[in-house]
């Protein structure tokens, strides 16, 4: 079988699936991504191709349409790359692609008979989901109207999509009903063999800092970027109370200072700087670690006494499920993506109002105070991921079955 993966930031959600398919000598696996993100995929039997970084929208383009114009330019770059592949004799049986940035728009103009499997991540809605969820960042009229056009690329891609998969039931529910008819809920999958508890784990803070282990009281927080969409502002505002009431607690914060989702902070600053100034937080027990190697990141999770995960109603983070797989006691926001997984008091704990720092602090303090009595919660958290989200035993078989169904 000939499989083509397309993702502007490959591997994205397709890494494990691509490796598994490439491991079968009967398959030919080709990947296509944006040149600026291009790096050799870690499998010798995968053929990597890249398209040049496309230009963005023109300065005179209506601001509602800039995303659409950028997606169209990307689609054109992908089209040219696909023509090159076709001229070299490659014709895929199935294409697995993320349609959110326009990459599939002209696919069927090059390969009209190829089966297209789309990864549907999120459908934007001005009245449900993250947009306008937080009163501190209200949705104005322009952002609401602009958001409606953000889905234009996905709606066009749907016309060519033969089947789609989406990682959670809640994310699927965000899409229009007519799109859901061609969607299957299959998560990307967590490698629970690798992401597992380790009672001997330790983590050293910096070169000369203290070395922590599971005997220490450690609160962990992880996000790709430290931003309000992942509740960073509530976390920061809750920290002074947490530190005062838990005098032996150290806080490990993993994440960069950029912005992945939502509005940006004022030019010249970061959300971390903003909320440190607001709270006056200057504690030698709070450690901002930036982005870590995967091994160090897992060590942080394995020594966690309590792991705080806050999110607007939005895409569920891999780190949330990895924390559970590592045996963390997760304290999560009672928002729809989280409540799909956490059963309060059984495999984790929920905060009813993630935007209330006092509620966040109270639940974290309570959990830290009981940390030595929560082994059953840790085991139940891991078991939830093993049974429902394990890549090799749960998600991969369903992904392969879907691809085989598509290709006949």
QUICORKA-V259093 format. One line per field, one symbol per residue. burial: 1 if it has 24 or more other ideal C-beta (glycine too) atoms within 12 Angstrom, else 0. Layout:
BEGIN
burial=???
END
This chain:
BEGIN
burial=111111111111111111111100001111111100000010100111111001000000000000111111111111101100100001011111111111111111011001111111111111001111110110100000001111111111110111111111011111100010011111111111001110001010100000010101111111111111111111111111111001001111111010111100100001110111001010001111110100001111111111111111111111111111111111111111111111000011111001111011101110110010010011011111110111100111011101100110
END
